[in-house]
Amino acid sequence: MRTLALVAKKDNLEAAALAAAIKQRYPGQEVLGDRFLAHELDWARVEDRELAERADLVVVLGGDGTLIHAARLLEGRGTPILGVNLGSLGFMTEVPVEDLFPMLDDVLAGRYREDSRMKLRCRLLREGQVVVEDEVLNDVVINKGALARIADHEVSVDGVPIAIYKADGVILATPTGSTAYSLSAGGPIVHPSVDCTVLSPICSHALTHRPVVVPADRTIRIVLRRDSADTYLTLDGQTGHGLQGGDCIEVVRSPNRVTLIRNPKVSYFTVLRQKLHWGER
């Protein structure tokens, strides 16, 4: 791993200080920074695409949102990501600041374990034409804006009709995203080693409409049956697209995956217990 790409939480001075310390500690490595770090530390500016192409290792300095941003920058590349959390332990950013350098020493020496996470590929079709195509690590969300109106979401799996959800929206989550918005909507927690898609309606008008776990290789289609003002498609909470009546959203497992470097001191269930406060009264 000759080239380290550092992706930091925007406007976070602690992240900038850590980035400077990383560059000083490893003079034999090429250390590149994202736009914020280049500006803050007066480093040479590298465009996002070049940063992703040159990186042998991506070090995230921030939280889970910053890690999702870094995964999107990689655009399907299998470059490993080391997530350093600047707050409390994250679901994906497992390394606390105090363990950063011992962990990074081990990684650069080849002593580390990887965790492969599935992604979803999403296409938005309008009148038979693909107008949006993207991939997500967490979730695809269809939901309404400010107006308090429910929409009709016609859902099918591999062409087989499932239901018409009269609801505020629908969430399609990966196992990684099962602990995000999907969990708040009543969806199950899915271990990240299990490839599947979690389909969860948001505030369904019918109480019998419950979250469904679908095999990852099945194509899920959602069609908006009529115009519903202020309805949006949101991908990983990073990008949003306005929707119209008749729009079709297709979601299936992506052939690309995200590679995370695991913190050997914590397990997935350790993170769950801490983040969800299990066992506390």
C-alpha positions in Angstrom: 0.0 0.0 0.0 2.0 2.9 -1.3 -0.7 5.5 -1.6 -3.0 6.5 1.2 -6.1 8.6 0.4 -7.5 10.5 3.3 -11.2 11.4 3.3 -12.3 13.6 6.2 -15.5 14.9 7.7 -16.0 18.3 6.1 -14.9 21.3 8.2 -13.7 19.1 11.1 -10.4 20.5 12.4 -9.7 17.3 14.4 -9.8 15.4 11.2 -7.4 17.8 9.6 -4.9 17.6 12.5 -5.0 13.8 12.3 -4.4 13.9 8.5 -1.3 16.1 9.1 -0.1 13.6 11.7 -0.6 10.7 9.4 1.5 12.3 6.6 4.3 13.1 9.1 4.3 9.6 10.6 4.6 7.8 7.3 7.1 9.8 5.1 7.6 6.7 2.9 4.0 6.7 1.8 2.3 8.9 -0.7 -0.5 10.6 1.3 -3.3 12.3 -0.7 -6.2 14.3 0.8 -9.7 15.2 -0.3 -10.7 18.7 -1.2 -11.3 19.8 2.4 -7.9 18.5 3.6 -6.1 19.9 0.5 -7.5 23.4 1.3 -7.1 23.2 5.1 -3.5 21.8 5.0 -2.3 23.5 1.8 -1.7 20.2 0.1 -1.8 19.7 -3.7 -5.4 19.4 -4.8 -6.4 16.1 -6.3 -9.8 15.6 -8.0 -12.1 12.9 -6.7 -11.7 10.5 -9.6 -7.9 10.7 -9.5 -7.9 10.2 -5.7 -9.9 7.0 -6.1 -7.8 5.7 -9.0 -4.5 6.2 -7.2 -5.5 5.0 -3.7 -4.2 1.7 -2.4 -5.9 2.4 1.0 -8.6 4.9 1.9 -8.5 6.2 5.5 -11.8 7.8 6.6 -11.6 10.4 9.4 -15.1 11.1 10.6 -18.1 8.9 10.9 -20.4 6.5 9.0 -21.6 9.3 6.8 -18.1 10.1 5.8 -17.4 6.5 5.1 -20.4 6.2 2.8 -19.1 9.3 1.0 -15.7 7.6 0.6 -17.3 4.4 -0.8 -19.2 6.5 -3.4 -15.9 8.2 -4.4 -14.4 4.7 -5.2 -17.2 4.0 -7.7 -17.1 0.3 -7.3 -13.3 -0.2 -6.8 -12.4 -2.8 -4.2 -9.9 -0.5 -2.5 -10.0 -1.3 1.3 -11.4 1.4 3.6 -10.2 1.9 7.2 -12.8 3.9 9.1 -11.7 6.0 12.0 -14.5 7.4 14.1 -14.0 10.9 15.7 -17.0 10.5 18.0 -18.4 7.4 19.5 -17.9 3.9 17.9 -19.6 3.8 14.5 -21.4 0.9 12.8 -18.8 1.0 10.1 -16.1 3.3 11.4 -14.9 1.0 14.1 -11.5 2.4 15.0 -11.3 5.0 17.8 -8.9 7.8 17.4 -6.5 6.4 20.1 -6.1 3.2 18.1 -5.5 4.9 14.8 -1.7 4.6 14.5 -1.3 1.1 16.0 -4.1 -0.1 13.6 -2.6 1.7 10.6 0.8 0.3 11.4 -0.7 -3.2 11.3 -2.5 -2.5 8.0 0.5 -1.2 6.3 2.4 -4.3 7.4 -0.3 -6.5 6.0 -1.8 -7.6 9.3 -5.5 -7.0 9.0 -8.9 -8.6 8.3 -11.3 -7.5 5.6 -15.1 -7.4 5.6 -16.9 -7.4 2.2 -20.2 -5.5 2.1 -22.8 -5.8 -0.7 -24.1 -2.8 -2.6 -27.3 -2.2 -4.4 -27.6 -1.0 -8.0 -30.5 1.4 -8.6 -32.0 2.6 -11.8 -34.7 5.2 -12.2 -36.7 4.7 -15.5 -39.0 7.4 -16.9 -41.0 6.5 -20.0 -38.7 3.6 -20.6 -35.5 5.7 -20.4 -32.9 5.4 -17.7 -32.5 8.8 -16.2 -30.6 7.9 -13.0 -28.2 4.9 -12.4 -26.2 4.6 -9.2 -25.0 2.3 -6.5 -25.6 2.5 -2.7 -24.0 0.9 0.3 -26.8 1.7 2.7 -30.2 2.3 1.1 -32.5 3.5 -1.6 -35.3 5.5 -0.2 -38.5 6.7 -1.9 -40.3 9.2 0.3 -42.5 12.3 0.3 -41.5 15.8 1.2 -43.4 18.3 3.2 -46.9 17.6 2.1 -48.8 15.1 4.3 -50.1 12.8 1.5 -49.5 9.1 1.1 -48.4 7.7 -2.3 -49.2 4.5 -4.1 -46.1 2.3 -4.6 -46.6 -0.8 -6.8 -44.0 -3.3 -5.7 -42.9 -6.5 -7.6 -40.0 -8.9 -7.3 -38.7 -10.5 -10.5 -42.0 -9.4 -12.2 -44.2 -11.0 -9.5 -46.6 -8.5 -7.9 -46.1 -8.2 -4.2 -48.4 -5.3 -3.1 -49.4 -1.7 -3.6 -48.0 0.1 -0.6 -50.1 3.1 0.3 -47.4 4.7 2.4 -45.2 7.7 3.0 -42.5 5.8 1.2 -40.4 2.7 0.8 -36.9 1.8 1.9 -34.7 -0.8 0.1 -31.7 -1.5 2.4 -28.6 -3.6 2.3 -27.6 -5.5 5.4 -25.2 -2.6 6.1 -28.1 -0.2 5.8 -30.4 -2.4 7.9 -29.3 -0.5 11.0 -30.0 2.9 9.4 -33.3 4.4 8.3 -34.8 0.9 7.7 -34.4 0.1 11.4 -36.3 3.3 12.3 -39.1 2.1 10.0 -39.4 -1.2 11.9 -37.1 -3.3 9.6 -35.0 -6.2 10.9 -31.3 -6.0 11.8 -29.4 -8.2 9.2 -25.8 -9.4 9.7 -23.6 -7.9 7.0 -22.4 -11.3 5.9 -25.9 -12.2 4.7 -26.6 -10.9 1.2 -30.2 -9.8 0.9 -32.3 -6.7 0.4 -34.7 -5.4 3.1 -37.9 -4.0 1.8 -39.6 -1.7 4.3 -42.7 0.5 3.8 -42.6 3.8 5.7 -45.8 4.4 7.7 -47.9 2.1 5.6 -51.7 2.8 5.6 -52.2 -1.0 6.0 -51.0 -2.5 9.2 -50.5 -5.9 7.5 -47.7 -4.4 5.3 -44.6 -5.5 7.1 -40.9 -5.4 6.1 -39.8 -8.3 3.8 -36.3 -9.8 3.4 -35.6 -10.6 -0.3 -32.8 -12.6 -1.8 -30.1 -10.2 -3.1 -30.2 -11.5 -6.6 -33.8 -10.7 -7.2 -34.8 -7.5 -9.0 -37.2 -5.3 -7.0 -39.3 -2.9 -9.0 -41.3 0.0 -7.5 -43.7 2.0 -9.7 -45.3 5.2 -8.6 -48.9 4.7 -9.7 -49.9 8.3 -9.8 -48.4 11.8 -9.4 -47.6 12.6 -5.8 -46.2 16.1 -5.3 -42.9 16.3 -3.4 -41.8 12.7 -3.8 -38.1 12.0 -4.0 -35.6 9.2 -4.6 -32.7 9.4 -2.2 -29.5 7.4 -2.6 -27.4 6.7 0.6 -28.7 10.0 1.9 -26.2 11.7 -0.5 -28.1 12.5 -3.6 -31.8 13.2 -4.3 -34.0 13.1 -7.4 -37.5 14.3 -7.9 -40.1 11.6 -8.9 -43.1 11.7 -11.2 -46.2 9.4 -11.5 -45.3 6.4 -13.6 -41.6 6.4 -12.7 -40.1 3.0 -12.1 -37.3 2.3 -9.7 -35.3 -1.0 -10.2 -33.0 -2.3 -7.5 -30.8 -5.4 -7.5 -27.5 -6.5 -6.0 -24.5 -4.8 -7.5 -21.6 -6.8 -8.8 -19.3 -4.3 -6.9 -18.7 -4.6 -3.2 -17.2 -2.4 -0.5 -14.2 -3.7 1.4 -13.9 -2.5 5.0 -10.9 -3.2 7.3 -12.1 -4.6 10.6 -11.0 -3.6 14.0 -9.9 -6.9 15.7 -10.9 -5.5 19.1 -14.6 -5.3 18.3 -17.2 -7.6 16.7 -20.4 -6.7 14.9 -22.4 -7.6 17.9 -20.2 -5.5 20.2 -21.0 -2.5 18.0 -24.7 -3.3 18.1 -24.7 -3.6 21.9 -22.9 -0.2 22.3 -24.8 1.7 19.6 -28.3 0.4 20.5 -27.6 0.3 24.3 -28.6 -3.3 24.6 -28.6 -4.6 28.2 -29.0 -1.1 29.7 -32.0 -0.2 31.9 
